[in-house]
Amino acid sequence: MHSRVALTLFVLLFALLLSGRGEATTSAHTHPRTDGLNAEESARIAHAMEIIMDLVDRYMSEYQADELIAIPMIYEGLDHLEDRAPAEALASFTEAETRIEAGAGPFAPRLMPAIQGQALSYIGLRDFDNAVDALHRAQHITRRYSGVSSTNELAILNQLIELGERTGNSDDVHTLRKLNLKVLEDTFGEDDPRVLPALLKLAEHLTDLAGGIRTTTGKGANYRHSNTSGPEVRKDRMFDLSEDLYERGILIIEQHYGPADPRLIPLLEGIVRSKLIKGLGKGKAIRAQQRIIDIIRGDPGSDVGDVARAMVTLGDTLILWDDANAVATYKAAWAAIPPEASFDRLRNELFGRPVKLNPRTEIPLKLRKRPWRTEGETYAEIVYRVHGNGRPTGFDIIETTAPPRANRYLLGKLYEARFRPRMVDGEVVVTEGLIWHQDYGLY
C-alpha cells in the first residue's frame, strides 16, 4: 500500500508538471521544451524537470524491485517520445516491459502500453523491422485475451498497415486491410456504416495493387480476351473485388442515408479511378462522375465552385478516355460559373492554364551512373503546345544533358500525356510555349 501511495504522488506531480508547461512544447538546448520561452519560464521548466527526475531516482531507489515502478517509467517513455527522443523512450519502455514481465509473465495484458511504446520508439528510430515485431507481440497478447475478431486489435492493425505502406510491403498491407475489415464486420455487422472507412481503404488498395501488376496485354478490348496468364487473372480479379467493395459501400450508404447522400462521393470517385486505371468500363466511370455532379448540385451546402469543379472533373475523365465530349463538358462548366468579376479567380483556377492530368506525377526516369554523369544535373528541357482536345504536340528539345536514346524514350512518354486545356471566353484554346523539365536520376 505504501508503494501505491508514493506512486500516486509521483503521477500527480508528473501531471502537474505537464499541465504547467503551457505552450512550451518545442525543442531547446537545455531541455526540448524551452525554446522560444523567456528566461524565467525556461528556468522554471528546467527546475521542474530536475525535481521530477530526482523523484524518479528516489522512487526507483526505494521501490526498484516493485513492478509498480514500470508505470512512471512508461510515463517517462511517453515524455521522451513527446520530446522526439526515441532512443531514450525505448530505454524507458524496455525497462518497464522487463519489470512487468518479471512479475506478471510474458503475456500479461498490462504489458501492452510498454510494448506499443517500444513500437513507437522503433518507428521514431526508423527501425521498422523491430517495430513490426513489437506490434506482432502486442497483437498476440490481444488475441490471447480478447480473441481474433476484437476491436482491441484495431489500433495495432492500423499501425501495422501504416508500417507496411511505409516499407512498401503490399502483400502484408493487403492481408492486414482484409483483417481490419473483418474485425469491424464481425463486431458491427457487414452492413453497418462503421465498416465503410475500412471497406473504402481496402477497395483503394486493391485498385492500386491491380494497377501495379504488369501483364502482356494492354488496355482496351484485347484485355478480356487475353487474360489467361497468372498475372492477368490476378489483375482482373483484384479490379473485380475492388468494384464489388465500392458497390457494397454504395448500397450501405443508400440503405442508411439515401441515394443522394454526399457520403457516396468517395465511393463513386473510387469507381471512376478504378475504371480509368483498368482501361475498361468507360460508361460506368462517366455515369459515376455524373452522379457525383447530381449529388453536389442537390446538396444545400454546395456552392458554385463545388458544382463547377465536379463538372470539370467529368471533363477530365472524358479527356483521359480520349472522348471528344470533353470540350462540351468544359464549356458547360464555364457556363455554370456566373459572369461576375467576383468569380474570375475560380475561372482562372480551373481554366487559366493547361493542367496535366496524366501522368499525375513526374515521370521517374533513371540512367546508369557513368563518370561523366556523377557531376552536375542530368536533365532535359522540352518546349511543347497543348491543343483544345488536351493532347500535347510540337515537342522540341531546347536543352539536355541526357543521351539521345533517353530523350527519345522521354518524348514517347510525353506524347501519351493528357491535359485539361486552357479556356478563354468559354472556348478551349491552344497554349504555346510550354516547358517540360525532366530530371534523370542515376542508378
Disulfide bonds with the S-S distance in Angstrom:
none
